[in-house]
Amino acid sequence: MWTLLHLKYTKHVIASKGENGNKHRMTGADGKDVIVEVPLGTVARDAETGEMRCEITEDGQEYILTRGGRGGLGNEAFKTSTNQAPDYTQPGGEGIEEWIIIEMKVLADVGIVGFPNAGKSTLLSVVSAAKPEIADYPFTTLVPNLGVVKYKDFKSFVIADIPGIIEGASEGKGLGLRFLRHIERNSILMFMIPATSEDIKAEYKVLINELTAYNPELLHKEKVLVISKCDLLLDEELEKLKKELVMPVPLLFISSVSNINIEALKDFLYNAIVKANKPVLG
C-alpha cells in the first residue's frame, strides 16, 4: 500500500463477535479478525484523547488496534463435583467499539522546508523523476511529493517536497498541520529560501519558529539552508550575498534552472544521511 485512499470511504470497520459456548463441551470460536492494510508511515491515534496507539514503520509489522469478541466457554468449563453435566454455557463476548484516527506521515530521508514559491518543487523535478505541479503562485504543492534521487555507485535517497510554510502554520494557518506532521519523519531538514528574498535571516527565523512551536524535537535534526534561484542575481550580487550571509547552519547556493551546485547539494545530503545513521536505499 502506498496511500490511505482505500480507507477514504470506509468509515466503519466491524469485526464479528465471539460465538456462544456449546453444550457439547465446546468453546465458542473467537470473532474473526479484520485486517486493515496500511502503508509504511501510518499512525493510529485515539480519536478522543489524541494518544498514539501504534506506528507502522516496517514491512509486515502488525498491531492489534482494537480487540474483538472472545468465544464463550462451553459447558465443560462449568463442571463441578456435584454437577458433572451442566447444561449452561457462556455467551460470546462483544468486541470493543471506539473511534480511531488513521493518518500517514511521509517517509523520506530529506524534507524540503520553505515558504511557498521557494523553488522546492522545481528542485525535486530536477534531482529526481518526480513531476510535481509547478507554477508561479503560492501553494502550488497541496500534498507532499516524493522523489528518489539517484546518487553515485547506484546509491539513492528519498527527498520530500513539503507544501509551503507560512507564519502561523503551527496554529493551522495556510495548510497548517496538514503538512507539519510529515517533517517529523525526515532525517534531514533542508530549508530553502530564494536568493531574491528581502530578508533571508528573517525568513529562516520564521521557519525555525514554526517548527519549534509544532515540535521542539525537530530542531535536533540535521539541518542545511539552501539559497535557491541564484541565477536571478548578478554575479556581483551573489558574491556579496555569500560574503555577508552568516547563518548557524551549513549554507549552499544553488539554481535548479541553471543546474548550479546541484551535484554538490546531492553530495552534502547523502553524507548527512550517512552521518545521521539513516539507512540509504540503493
C-alpha positions as CSV (number, residue, x, y, z in Angstrom):
1,M,0.0,0.0,0.0
2,W,1.2,3.5,-0.8
3,T,-1.7,5.7,0.4
4,L,-4.7,5.5,2.6
5,L,-7.1,6.2,-0.3
6,H,-8.7,2.7,0.1
7,L,-9.9,3.8,3.5
8,K,-11.4,7.1,2.4
9,Y,-14.9,5.8,2.1
10,T,-14.6,3.0,4.7
11,K,-15.8,4.8,7.9
12,H,-16.8,1.7,9.8
13,V,-14.6,-1.4,10.2
14,I,-16.6,-4.1,12.1
15,A,-15.2,-7.5,13.2
16,S,-17.6,-10.3,14.1
17,K,-18.4,-11.0,17.8
18,G,-17.3,-14.2,19.6
19,E,-19.6,-17.2,19.2
20,N,-21.5,-18.7,22.2
21,G,-20.2,-21.7,24.0
22,N,-21.7,-25.0,23.2
23,K,-23.4,-27.6,25.4
24,H,-21.3,-30.4,23.8
25,R,-18.2,-29.4,25.7
26,M,-17.2,-26.9,23.0
27,T,-15.9,-23.4,23.5
28,G,-17.3,-20.8,21.0
29,A,-15.0,-19.5,18.3
30,D,-13.4,-16.1,18.7
31,G,-14.6,-13.4,16.4
32,K,-12.9,-13.4,13.0
33,D,-10.0,-11.0,12.6
34,V,-10.4,-8.0,10.3
35,I,-7.0,-6.8,9.0
36,V,-6.6,-3.3,7.7
37,E,-3.6,-2.9,5.4
38,V,-1.8,0.4,5.5
39,P,1.3,1.9,4.0
40,L,4.6,2.4,5.9
41,G,4.4,5.7,7.9
42,T,0.9,5.2,9.1
43,V,0.0,6.3,12.6
44,A,-3.2,5.4,14.6
45,R,-4.5,7.7,17.3
46,D,-7.3,7.6,19.8
47,A,-9.9,10.0,18.4
48,E,-10.9,11.3,21.9
49,T,-7.5,11.6,23.6
50,G,-5.2,12.0,20.6
51,E,-2.9,9.4,22.2
52,M,-0.8,7.5,19.6
53,R,-1.8,3.8,19.7
54,C,0.6,2.4,17.1
55,E,3.0,3.4,14.3
56,I,3.7,1.2,11.3
57,T,7.3,1.7,10.1
58,E,8.4,-1.8,9.0
59,D,7.1,-4.1,6.2
60,G,5.0,-6.9,7.7
61,Q,4.6,-5.2,11.1
62,E,1.2,-6.0,12.8
63,Y,-0.6,-4.4,15.7
64,I,-3.8,-5.3,17.4
65,L,-5.6,-2.0,17.4
66,T,-9.0,-3.0,18.9
67,R,-9.7,-6.3,20.4
68,G,-12.8,-8.2,19.2
69,G,-15.1,-10.6,21.0
70,R,-13.8,-13.7,22.7
71,G,-15.6,-17.0,22.2
72,G,-17.8,-18.1,25.1
73,L,-16.9,-21.1,27.3
74,G,-18.6,-24.4,26.7
75,N,-20.5,-26.4,29.4
76,E,-17.4,-28.4,30.2
77,A,-15.8,-25.3,31.8
78,F,-18.6,-25.2,34.4
79,K,-18.4,-28.8,35.5
80,T,-18.2,-29.4,39.2
81,S,-18.0,-32.4,41.5
82,T,-21.8,-32.2,42.1
83,N,-22.7,-31.3,38.6
84,Q,-20.9,-33.4,36.0
85,A,-23.1,-32.4,33.0
86,P,-24.0,-28.7,33.3
87,D,-26.5,-27.5,30.7
88,Y,-25.4,-23.9,30.6
89,T,-22.7,-22.1,28.6
90,Q,-21.1,-18.7,28.4
91,P,-22.3,-16.4,25.6
92,G,-19.7,-15.0,23.2
93,G,-18.1,-11.6,24.1
94,E,-18.8,-8.4,22.3
95,G,-15.9,-6.5,20.8
96,I,-14.8,-3.0,21.7
97,E,-16.3,-0.1,19.9
98,E,-14.1,3.0,19.5
99,W,-13.1,5.7,17.1
100,I,-9.6,5.7,15.7
101,I,-7.9,8.4,13.6
102,I,-5.5,6.9,11.0
103,E,-3.1,9.2,9.3
104,M,0.0,8.8,7.1
105,K,3.3,10.6,7.6
106,V,5.6,10.7,4.6
107,L,8.7,8.5,5.0
108,A,11.7,10.3,3.4
109,D,15.4,10.9,4.1
110,V,15.2,14.7,3.3
111,G,12.4,17.1,3.8
112,I,12.4,20.4,1.9
113,V,11.1,23.2,4.2
114,G,10.3,26.7,2.9
115,F,7.8,29.4,2.1
116,P,5.5,29.0,-1.0
117,N,7.4,29.6,-4.3
118,A,10.8,29.0,-2.8
119,G,11.7,26.6,-5.6
120,K,11.1,23.3,-3.8
121,S,9.1,21.6,-6.5
122,T,11.5,22.8,-9.2
123,L,14.4,21.3,-7.3
124,L,12.6,18.0,-6.8
125,S,11.8,17.8,-10.5
126,V,15.5,18.3,-11.4
127,V,17.1,15.9,-9.0
128,S,14.5,13.1,-9.3
129,A,11.9,11.6,-11.7
130,A,9.1,13.2,-9.7
131,K,6.8,15.5,-11.7
132,P,5.2,17.9,-9.1
133,E,2.9,20.7,-10.3
134,I,5.0,23.9,-10.7
135,A,3.5,27.4,-11.1
136,D,4.2,30.9,-10.1
137,Y,1.6,31.2,-7.3
138,P,1.5,30.2,-3.6
139,F,0.5,26.7,-2.6
140,T,1.1,25.0,-5.9
141,T,2.0,22.0,-3.9
142,L,-1.0,20.9,-1.9
143,V,0.3,17.4,-0.9
144,P,3.8,16.2,-0.2
145,N,5.6,14.9,-3.2
146,L,8.3,12.2,-3.0
147,G,11.2,11.7,-5.3
148,V,14.0,9.2,-5.4
149,V,17.4,10.9,-6.0
150,K,19.9,8.7,-7.8
151,Y,23.4,9.0,-6.4
152,K,26.9,7.7,-7.1
153,D,27.6,3.9,-7.3
154,F,23.9,3.0,-7.7
155,K,23.0,4.6,-4.3
156,S,19.9,6.7,-3.8
157,F,17.9,8.5,-1.2
158,V,14.3,9.9,-0.9
159,I,13.5,13.6,-0.8
160,A,10.1,15.1,0.0
161,D,8.7,18.4,-1.2
162,I,6.6,19.6,1.7
163,P,3.8,22.2,1.0
164,G,5.0,25.7,1.7
165,I,5.0,27.0,5.3
166,I,3.6,30.4,6.2
167,E,3.8,32.2,9.5
168,G,1.2,30.7,11.9
169,A,1.3,27.3,10.2
170,S,1.8,25.6,13.6
171,E,-1.6,27.1,14.6
172,G,-3.3,25.7,11.5
173,K,-2.9,28.7,9.2
174,G,-2.5,28.1,5.5
175,L,-2.1,24.3,5.0
176,G,-1.1,24.3,8.7
177,L,-1.0,20.9,10.4
178,R,-1.7,19.1,7.1
179,F,2.0,19.1,6.3
180,L,3.9,19.7,9.5
181,R,3.5,16.1,10.6
182,H,5.4,14.9,7.6
183,I,8.5,16.8,8.7
184,E,8.8,14.6,11.8
185,R,9.7,11.6,9.5
186,N,12.6,13.3,7.8
187,S,16.2,12.6,8.8
188,I,17.5,15.8,7.2
189,L,15.7,19.2,7.1
190,M,16.6,21.2,4.1
191,F,15.5,24.8,4.5
192,M,15.1,26.6,1.2
193,I,14.9,30.4,0.7
194,P,15.3,32.2,-2.6
195,A,18.3,34.4,-3.2
196,T,15.8,37.2,-4.1
197,S,14.3,37.2,-0.7
198,E,14.3,40.7,1.0
199,D,15.5,39.2,4.3
200,I,16.8,35.7,4.3
201,K,17.6,35.6,8.0
202,A,14.1,36.7,8.9
203,E,12.5,34.1,6.7
204,Y,14.8,31.4,8.2
205,K,13.8,32.5,11.7
206,V,10.1,32.3,10.9
207,L,10.6,28.7,9.6
208,I,12.5,27.7,12.7
209,N,9.9,29.3,15.0
210,E,7.0,27.4,13.3
211,L,8.8,24.1,13.6
212,T,9.7,24.8,17.2
213,A,6.1,25.7,18.0
214,Y,4.9,22.4,16.4
215,N,7.5,20.1,17.9
216,P,10.7,21.3,19.6
217,E,12.4,18.0,18.9
218,L,12.6,18.8,15.2
219,L,15.4,21.2,15.9
220,H,17.6,18.2,16.9
221,K,17.6,17.0,13.3
222,E,20.5,17.7,10.8
223,K,19.8,21.0,9.0
224,V,21.0,22.8,5.9
225,L,20.0,26.1,4.4
226,V,19.8,26.2,0.6
227,I,19.6,29.5,-1.1
228,S,17.8,28.9,-4.4
229,K,17.2,30.8,-7.6
230,C,20.8,32.1,-7.6
231,D,20.6,32.5,-11.4
232,L,18.3,35.5,-10.8
233,L,21.2,37.5,-9.2
234,L,24.1,39.2,-11.0
235,D,27.5,37.7,-10.2
236,E,28.4,40.7,-8.1
237,E,25.2,40.5,-6.1
238,L,25.7,36.8,-5.5
239,E,29.2,37.2,-4.3
240,K,28.2,40.0,-2.0
241,L,25.4,37.8,-0.6
242,K,27.8,34.9,0.1
243,K,30.2,37.2,2.0
244,E,27.5,38.9,4.1
245,L,25.2,36.0,4.9
246,V,26.3,34.3,8.1
247,M,24.0,31.5,9.4
248,P,24.1,28.9,12.2
249,V,23.7,26.1,9.7
250,P,25.6,24.9,6.6
251,L,24.9,27.1,3.5
252,L,24.6,26.0,-0.1
253,F,23.8,28.3,-3.1
254,I,22.0,26.7,-6.0
255,S,20.0,27.2,-9.1
256,S,17.7,24.3,-10.2
257,V,17.1,26.0,-13.6
258,S,20.8,26.6,-14.3
259,N,22.0,23.4,-12.6
260,I,24.3,25.4,-10.3
261,N,25.7,23.3,-7.4
262,I,23.1,20.6,-7.8
263,E,25.7,17.8,-7.6
264,A,27.3,19.5,-4.5
265,L,23.9,19.5,-2.9
266,K,23.5,15.8,-3.6
267,D,26.9,15.1,-2.0
268,F,26.0,17.1,1.1
269,L,22.6,15.5,1.6
270,Y,23.9,11.9,1.1
271,N,26.8,12.4,3.5
272,A,24.4,14.0,6.0
273,I,22.1,11.0,5.8
274,V,25.0,8.6,6.4
275,K,26.1,10.7,9.4
276,A,22.6,10.5,10.8
277,N,22.9,6.7,10.6
278,K,19.8,6.5,8.5
279,P,19.7,3.5,6.1
280,V,20.0,4.7,2.5
281,L,18.2,3.0,-0.3
282,G,20.4,1.5,-3.0
